[in-house]
Amino acid sequence: MVKLRRNFGQTSALAAGFDHTQGDSFWPWTAILQHDPREIPNFLAKLEEGYDVVSGWRKERIDNFVMRRIPRAARTG
């Protein structure tokens, strides 16, 4: 686990995590569980089929469309 001293944003957090990975595979997961961990077996199955990279996307978003479009700085003041 990588802990940052403050919120640097998703891109910086992912980069820090990638820099600390070890092993044959890894899953960049958010602490607020925006991604369902029950999907991990599906990813593993694809890797076992021989895929080098496996990616996914959410079919249904839980967050509000408008809030995703307004920059965070504008929302927090």
N, CA, C and O atoms as a Tinker XYZ file with bonds, in Angstrom:
   308  protein
     1  N      0.846000   -1.175000    0.000000    73     2
     2  CA     0.000000    0.000000    0.000000    64     1     3
     3  C      0.891000    1.237000    0.000000    63     2     4     5
     4  O      1.922000    1.279000    0.671000    81     3
     5  N      0.477000    2.235000   -0.759000    73     3     6
     6  CA     1.193000    3.504000   -0.828000    64     5     7
     7  C      0.317000    4.562000   -0.173000    63     6     8     9
     8  O     -0.853000    4.707000   -0.526000    81     7
     9  N      0.872000    5.299000    0.774000    73     7    10
    10  CA     0.145000    6.405000    1.414000    64     9    11
    11  C      0.809000    7.710000    1.015000    63    10    12    13
    12  O      2.016000    7.879000    1.191000    81    11
    13  N      0.025000    8.627000    0.479000    73    11    14
    14  CA     0.523000    9.950000    0.122000    64    13    15
    15  C      0.179000   10.922000    1.246000    63    14    16    17
    16  O     -0.825000   10.737000    1.934000    81    15
    17  N      0.994000   11.950000    1.441000    73    15    18
    18  CA     0.777000   12.860000    2.574000    64    17    19
    19  C     -0.429000   13.773000    2.391000    63    18    20    21
    20  O     -0.909000   14.365000    3.357000    81    19
    21  N     -0.921000   13.892000    1.160000    73    19    22
    22  CA    -2.149000   14.651000    0.893000    64    21    23
    23  C     -2.732000   14.157000   -0.427000    63    22    24    25
    24  O     -2.151000   13.288000   -1.078000    81    23
    25  N     -3.849000   14.694000   -0.814000    73    23    26
    26  CA    -4.500000   14.318000   -2.057000    64    25    27
    27  C     -3.812000   15.018000   -3.230000    63    26    28    29
    28  O     -3.944000   16.229000   -3.406000    81    27
    29  N     -3.074000   14.237000   -4.031000    73    27    30
    30  CA    -2.403000   14.774000   -5.207000    64    29    31
    31  C     -3.208000   14.508000   -6.484000    63    30    32    33
    32  O     -2.792000   14.916000   -7.568000    81    31
    33  N     -4.337000   13.838000   -6.369000    73    31    34
    34  CA    -5.158000   13.509000   -7.522000    64    33    35
    35  C     -4.953000   12.073000   -7.964000    63    34    36    37
    36  O     -3.979000   11.416000   -7.595000    81    35
    37  N     -5.892000   11.608000   -8.759000    73    35    38
    38  CA    -5.906000   10.205000   -9.177000    64    37    39
    39  C     -4.683000    9.833000  -10.012000    63    38    40    41
    40  O     -4.102000    8.769000   -9.801000    81    39
    41  N     -4.285000   10.673000  -10.944000    73    39    42
    42  CA    -3.160000   10.340000  -11.814000    64    41    43
    43  C     -1.872000   10.169000  -11.018000    63    42    44    45
    44  O     -1.131000    9.211000  -11.237000    81    43
    45  N     -1.602000   11.087000  -10.099000    73    43    46
    46  CA    -0.398000   10.979000   -9.264000    64    45    47
    47  C     -0.463000    9.761000   -8.354000    63    46    48    49
    48  O      0.544000    9.083000   -8.144000    81    47
    49  N     -1.637000    9.484000   -7.817000    73    47    50
    50  CA    -1.789000    8.327000   -6.936000    64    49    51
    51  C     -1.547000    7.024000   -7.704000    63    50    52    53
    52  O     -0.870000    6.125000   -7.205000    81    51
    53  N     -2.097000    6.924000   -8.912000    73    51    54
    54  CA    -1.868000    5.726000   -9.729000    64    53    55
    55  C     -0.392000    5.592000  -10.090000    63    54    56    57
    56  O      0.158000    4.492000  -10.034000    81    55
    57  N      0.261000    6.703000  -10.461000    73    55    58
    58  CA     1.685000    6.653000  -10.812000    64    57    59
    59  C      2.510000    6.170000   -9.628000    63    58    60    61
    60  O      3.422000    5.362000   -9.798000    81    59
    61  N      2.195000    6.661000   -8.421000    73    59    62
    62  CA     2.927000    6.218000   -7.226000    64    61    63
    63  C      2.711000    4.724000   -6.998000    63    62    64    65
    64  O      3.647000    4.002000   -6.655000    81    63
    65  N      1.494000    4.272000   -7.186000    73    63    66
    66  CA     1.211000    2.845000   -7.032000    64    65    67
    67  C      1.943000    2.004000   -8.059000    63    66    68    69
    68  O      2.501000    0.960000   -7.722000    81    67
    69  N      1.947000    2.443000   -9.300000    73    67    70
    70  CA     2.644000    1.703000  -10.358000    64    69    71
    71  C      4.137000    1.602000  -10.055000    63    70    72    73
    72  O      4.760000    0.575000  -10.323000    81    71
    73  N      4.711000    2.673000   -9.495000    73    71    74
    74  CA     6.141000    2.679000   -9.165000    64    73    75
    75  C      6.488000    1.659000   -8.073000    63    74    76    77
    76  O      7.642000    1.246000   -7.961000    81    75
    77  N      5.506000    1.255000   -7.273000    73    75    78
    78  CA     5.759000    0.344000   -6.156000    64    77    79
    79  C      5.246000   -1.074000   -6.392000    63    78    80    81
    80  O      5.281000   -1.896000   -5.477000    81    79
    81  N      4.776000   -1.371000   -7.585000    73    79    82
    82  CA     4.221000   -2.698000   -7.839000    64    81    83
    83  C      5.317000   -3.754000   -7.924000    63    82    84    85
    84  O      6.456000   -3.480000   -8.303000    81    83
    85  N      4.925000   -4.972000   -7.554000    73    83    86
    86  CA     5.791000   -6.137000   -7.680000    64    85    87
    87  C      4.901000   -7.295000   -8.128000    63    86    88    89
    88  O      3.692000   -7.284000   -7.898000    81    87
    89  N      5.502000   -8.277000   -8.759000    73    87    90
    90  CA     4.730000   -9.440000   -9.167000    64    89    91
    91  C      4.356000   -9.413000  -10.628000    63    90    92    93
    92  O      4.783000   -8.542000  -11.386000    81    91
    93  N      3.549000  -10.384000  -11.008000    73    91    94
    94  CA     3.176000  -10.553000  -12.416000    64    93    95
    95  C      1.979000   -9.711000  -12.828000    63    94    96    97
    96  O      1.839000   -9.378000  -14.005000    81    95
    97  N      1.121000   -9.361000  -11.891000    73    95    98
    98  CA    -0.061000   -8.567000  -12.227000    64    97    99
    99  C     -0.438000   -7.704000  -11.031000    63    98   100   101
   100  O     -0.049000   -7.977000   -9.896000    81    99
   101  N     -1.207000   -6.655000  -11.316000    73    99   102
   102  CA    -1.676000   -5.769000  -10.257000    64   101   103
   103  C     -2.973000   -5.113000  -10.704000    63   102   104   105
   104  O     -3.277000   -5.041000  -11.895000    81   103
   105  N     -3.729000   -4.635000   -9.720000    73   103   106
   106  CA    -5.002000   -3.975000   -9.975000    64   105   107
   107  C     -5.000000   -2.631000   -9.289000    63   106   108   109
   108  O     -4.960000   -2.573000   -8.060000    81   107
   109  N     -5.042000   -1.544000  -10.045000    73   107   110
   110  CA    -5.153000   -0.230000   -9.412000    64   109   111
   111  C     -6.596000   -0.021000   -8.948000    63   110   112   113
   112  O     -7.498000    0.177000   -9.762000    81   111
   113  N     -6.798000   -0.066000   -7.643000    73   111   114
   114  CA    -8.136000    0.009000   -7.061000    64   113   115
   115  C     -8.250000    1.249000   -6.200000    63   114   116   117
   116  O     -7.285000    1.622000   -5.532000    81   115
   117  N     -9.392000    1.892000   -6.198000    73   115   118
   118  CA    -9.583000    3.078000   -5.370000    64   117   119
   119  C     -9.984000    2.682000   -3.961000    63   118   120   121
   120  O    -10.617000    1.648000   -3.747000    81   119
   121  N     -9.609000    3.515000   -3.006000    73   119   122
   122  CA    -9.948000    3.252000   -1.603000    64   121   123
   123  C    -11.442000    3.363000   -1.355000    63   122   124   125
   124  O    -11.946000    2.777000   -0.397000    81   123
   125  N    -12.159000    4.096000   -2.186000    73   123   126
   126  CA   -13.594000    4.252000   -1.974000    64   125   127
   127  C    -14.403000    3.224000   -2.756000    63   126   128   129
   128  O    -15.621000    3.343000   -2.891000    81   127
   129  N    -13.706000    2.212000   -3.268000    73   127   130
   130  CA   -14.330000    1.074000   -3.949000    64   129   131
   131  C    -15.274000    1.485000   -5.083000    63   130   132   133
   132  O    -16.414000    1.026000   -5.152000    81   131
   133  N    -14.784000    2.352000   -5.964000    73   131   134
   134  CA   -15.542000    2.683000   -7.161000    64   133   135
   135  C    -15.599000    1.479000   -8.097000    63   134   136   137
   136  O    -16.460000    1.405000   -8.973000    81   135
   137  N    -14.683000    0.544000   -7.906000    73   135   138
   138  CA   -14.628000   -0.659000   -8.720000    64   137   139
   139  C    -14.964000   -1.852000   -7.839000    63   138   140   141
   140  O    -14.552000   -1.910000   -6.680000    81   139
   141  N    -15.702000   -2.791000   -8.379000    73   139   142
   142  CA   -16.180000   -3.944000   -7.615000    64   141   143
   143  C    -15.107000   -5.022000   -7.547000    63   142   144   145
   144  O    -14.743000   -5.583000   -8.581000    81   143
   145  N    -14.583000   -5.333000   -6.345000    73   143   146
   146  CA   -13.545000   -6.356000   -6.221000    64   145   147
   147  C    -14.012000   -7.745000   -6.657000    63   146   148   149
   148  O    -13.185000   -8.623000   -6.903000    81   147
   149  N    -15.313000   -7.950000   -6.753000    73   147   150
   150  CA   -15.825000   -9.246000   -7.223000    64   149   151
   151  C    -15.487000   -9.491000   -8.686000    63   150   152   153
   152  O    -15.659000  -10.604000   -9.181000    81   151
   153  N    -15.008000   -8.461000   -9.386000    73   151   154
   154  CA   -14.620000   -8.602000  -10.794000    64   153   155
   155  C    -13.221000   -9.191000  -10.957000    63   154   156   157
   156  O    -12.865000   -9.611000  -12.058000    81   155
   157  N    -12.420000   -9.232000   -9.893000    73   155   158
   158  CA   -11.048000   -9.724000  -10.004000    64   157   159
   159  C    -10.972000  -11.118000  -10.624000    63   158   160   161
   160  O    -10.118000  -11.331000  -11.483000    81   159
   161  N    -11.817000  -12.081000  -10.238000    73   159   162
   162  CA   -11.747000  -13.399000  -10.887000    64   161   163
   163  C    -11.959000  -13.344000  -12.401000    63   162   164   165
   164  O    -11.373000  -14.140000  -13.134000    81   163
   165  N    -12.789000  -12.414000  -12.875000    73   163   166
   166  CA   -12.996000  -12.269000  -14.319000    64   165   167
   167  C    -11.720000  -11.789000  -15.009000    63   166   168   169
   168  O    -11.383000  -12.254000  -16.098000    81   167
   169  N    -11.010000  -10.850000  -14.366000    73   167   170
   170  CA    -9.738000  -10.380000  -14.913000    64   169   171
   171  C     -8.711000  -11.512000  -14.920000    63   170   172   173
   172  O     -7.996000  -11.704000  -15.903000    81   171
   173  N     -8.644000  -12.258000  -13.817000    73   171   174
   174  CA    -7.698000  -13.373000  -13.738000    64   173   175
   175  C     -7.970000  -14.411000  -14.818000    63   174   176   177
   176  O     -7.038000  -14.957000  -15.408000    81   175
   177  N     -9.225000  -14.679000  -15.072000    73   175   178
   178  CA    -9.584000  -15.661000  -16.106000    64   177   179
   179  C     -9.042000  -15.232000  -17.466000    63   178   180   181
   180  O     -8.531000  -16.059000  -18.221000    81   179
   181  N     -9.152000  -13.951000  -17.778000    73   179   182
   182  CA    -8.638000  -13.454000  -19.064000    64   181   183
   183  C     -7.116000  -13.549000  -19.129000    63   182   184   185
   184  O     -6.558000  -13.874000  -20.177000    81   183
   185  N     -6.438000  -13.266000  -18.005000    73   183   186
   186  CA    -4.985000  -13.405000  -17.978000    64   185   187
   187  C     -4.584000  -14.860000  -18.196000    63   186   188   189
   188  O     -3.610000  -15.146000  -18.893000    81   187
   189  N     -5.337000  -15.769000  -17.599000    73   187   190
   190  CA    -5.046000  -17.198000  -17.769000    64   189   191
   191  C     -5.303000  -17.673000  -19.197000    63   190   192   193
   192  O     -4.725000  -18.669000  -19.632000    81   191
   193  N     -6.173000  -16.960000  -19.932000    73   191   194
   194  CA    -6.412000  -17.278000  -21.343000    64   193   195
   195  C     -5.248000  -16.825000  -22.217000    63   194   196   197
   196  O     -5.174000  -17.183000  -23.393000    81   195
   197  N     -4.338000  -16.039000  -21.643000    73   195   198
   198  CA    -3.167000  -15.621000  -22.398000    64   197   199
   199  C     -3.087000  -14.144000  -22.731000    63   198   200   201
   200  O     -2.132000  -13.713000  -23.378000    81   199
   201  N     -4.062000  -13.357000  -22.306000    73   199   202
   202  CA    -4.007000  -11.922000  -22.563000    64   201   203
   203  C     -2.869000  -11.289000  -21.755000    63   202   204   205
   204  O     -2.618000  -11.685000  -20.617000    81   203
   205  N     -2.188000  -10.312000  -22.345000    73   203   206
   206  CA    -1.121000   -9.590000  -21.660000    64   205   207
   207  C     -1.677000   -8.467000  -20.785000    63   206   208   209
   208  O     -1.148000   -8.186000  -19.710000    81   207
   209  N     -2.744000   -7.830000  -21.256000    73   207   210
   210  CA    -3.365000   -6.709000  -20.548000    64   209   211
   211  C     -4.866000   -6.933000  -20.525000    63   210   212   213
   212  O     -5.467000   -7.303000  -21.533000    81   211
   213  N     -5.463000   -6.706000  -19.370000    73   211   214
   214  CA    -6.918000   -6.822000  -19.227000    64   213   215
   215  C     -7.415000   -5.527000  -18.614000    63   214   216   217
   216  O     -6.858000   -5.054000  -17.624000    81   215
   217  N     -8.451000   -4.954000  -19.189000    73   215   218
   218  CA    -9.013000   -3.700000  -18.707000    64   217   219
   219  C    -10.530000   -3.832000  -18.644000    63   218   220   221
   220  O    -11.113000   -4.692000  -19.304000    81   219
   221  N    -11.149000   -2.997000  -17.868000    73   219   222
   222  CA   -12.601000   -3.027000  -17.764000    64   221   223
   223  C    -13.162000   -1.634000  -17.602000    63   222   224   225
   224  O    -12.425000   -0.658000  -17.463000    81   223
   225  N    -14.478000   -1.558000  -17.622000    73   223   226
   226  CA   -15.157000   -0.291000  -17.389000    64   225   227
   227  C    -16.494000   -0.583000  -16.739000    63   226   228   229
   228  O    -17.036000   -1.682000  -16.860000    81   227
   229  N    -17.013000    0.410000  -16.052000    73   227   230
   230  CA   -18.300000    0.244000  -15.382000    64   229   231
   231  C    -19.432000    0.425000  -16.383000    63   230   232   233
   232  O    -19.437000    1.382000  -17.157000    81   231
   233  N    -20.376000   -0.484000  -16.365000    73   231   234
   234  CA   -21.552000   -0.339000  -17.234000    64   233   235
   235  C    -22.470000    0.762000  -16.720000    63   234   236   237
   236  O    -23.052000    1.519000  -17.497000    81   235
   237  N    -22.589000    0.838000  -15.398000    73   235   238
   238  CA   -23.456000    1.847000  -14.793000    64   237   239
   239  C    -22.648000    2.655000  -13.790000    63   238   240   241
   240  O    -21.985000    2.090000  -12.920000    81   239
   241  N    -22.704000    3.964000  -13.911000    73   239   242
   242  CA   -21.995000    4.841000  -12.980000    64   241   243
   243  C    -22.901000    5.156000  -11.807000    63   242   244   245
   244  O    -24.113000    5.310000  -11.961000    81   243
   245  N    -22.300000    5.248000  -10.637000    73   243   246
   246  CA   -23.051000    5.583000   -9.442000    64   245   247
   247  C    -23.017000    7.087000   -9.193000    63   246   248   249
   248  O    -23.965000    7.647000   -8.642000    81   247
   249  N    -21.920000    7.747000   -9.598000    73   247   250
   250  CA   -21.793000    9.174000   -9.337000    64   249   251
   251  C    -22.652000    9.998000  -10.291000    63   250   252   253
   252  O    -23.111000    9.503000  -11.321000    81   251
   253  N    -22.854000   11.228000   -9.940000    73   251   254
   254  CA   -23.702000   12.144000  -10.680000    64   253   255
   255  C    -22.949000   12.709000  -11.890000    63   254   256   257
   256  O    -21.812000   13.159000  -11.752000    81   255
   257  N    -23.572000   12.689000  -13.072000    73   255   258
   258  CA   -22.954000   13.173000  -14.308000    64   257   259
   259  C    -22.493000   14.623000  -14.173000    63   258   260   261
   260  O    -21.383000   14.953000  -14.590000    81   259
   261  N    -23.317000   15.485000  -13.605000    73   259   262
   262  CA   -22.981000   16.902000  -13.488000    64   261   263
   263  C    -21.756000   17.078000  -12.590000    63   262   264   265
   264  O    -20.865000   17.862000  -12.915000    81   263
   265  N    -21.699000   16.361000  -11.464000    73   263   266
   266  CA   -20.577000   16.511000  -10.545000    64   265   267
   267  C    -19.269000   16.015000  -11.153000    63   266   268   269
   268  O    -18.200000   16.487000  -10.767000    81   267
   269  N    -19.329000   15.076000  -12.094000    73   267   270
   270  CA   -18.117000   14.631000  -12.768000    64   269   271
   271  C    -17.595000   15.690000  -13.716000    63   270   272   273
   272  O    -16.402000   15.704000  -14.018000    81   271
   273  N    -18.451000   16.577000  -14.196000    73   271   274
   274  CA   -18.062000   17.587000  -15.179000    64   273   275
   275  C    -17.588000   18.887000  -14.548000    63   274   276   277
   276  O    -16.927000   19.682000  -15.216000    81   275
   277  N    -17.904000   19.126000  -13.286000    73   275   278
   278  CA   -17.479000   20.339000  -12.605000    64   277   279
   279  C    -16.136000   20.056000  -11.938000    63   278   280   281
   280  O    -16.035000   19.121000  -11.143000    81   279
   281  N    -15.109000   20.838000  -12.240000    73   279   282
   282  CA   -13.799000   20.601000  -11.611000    64   281   283
   283  C    -13.899000   20.624000  -10.092000    63   282   284   285
   284  O    -14.658000   21.409000   -9.524000    81   283
   285  N    -13.124000   19.752000   -9.433000    73   283   286
   286  CA   -13.157000   19.626000   -7.969000    64   285   287
   287  C    -12.873000   20.971000   -7.286000    63   286   288   289
   288  O    -13.517000   21.301000   -6.289000    81   287
   289  N    -11.920000   21.746000   -7.810000    73   287   290
   290  CA   -11.582000   23.024000   -7.188000    64   289   291
   291  C    -12.796000   23.950000   -7.147000    63   290   292   293
   292  O    -12.981000   24.686000   -6.178000    81   291
   293  N    -13.611000   23.919000   -8.179000    73   291   294
   294  CA   -14.811000   24.780000   -8.212000    64   293   295
   295  C    -15.839000   24.302000   -7.193000    63   294   296   297
   296  O    -16.602000   25.110000   -6.664000    81   295
   297  N    -15.870000   23.025000   -6.915000    73   295   298
   298  CA   -16.852000   22.489000   -5.949000    64   297   299
   299  C    -16.428000   22.761000   -4.523000    63   298   300   301
   300  O    -17.280000   22.965000   -3.659000    81   299
   301  N    -15.108000   22.770000   -4.248000    73   299   302
   302  CA   -14.639000   22.905000   -2.871000    64   301   303
   303  C    -14.294000   24.340000   -2.509000    63   302   304   305
   304  O    -14.060000   24.655000   -1.342000    81   303
   305  N    -14.265000   25.208000   -3.511000    73   303   306
   306  CA   -14.010000   26.614000   -3.228000    64   305   307
   307  C    -12.614000   26.895000   -3.110000    63   306   308
   308  O    -12.232000   28.041000   -2.872000    81   307
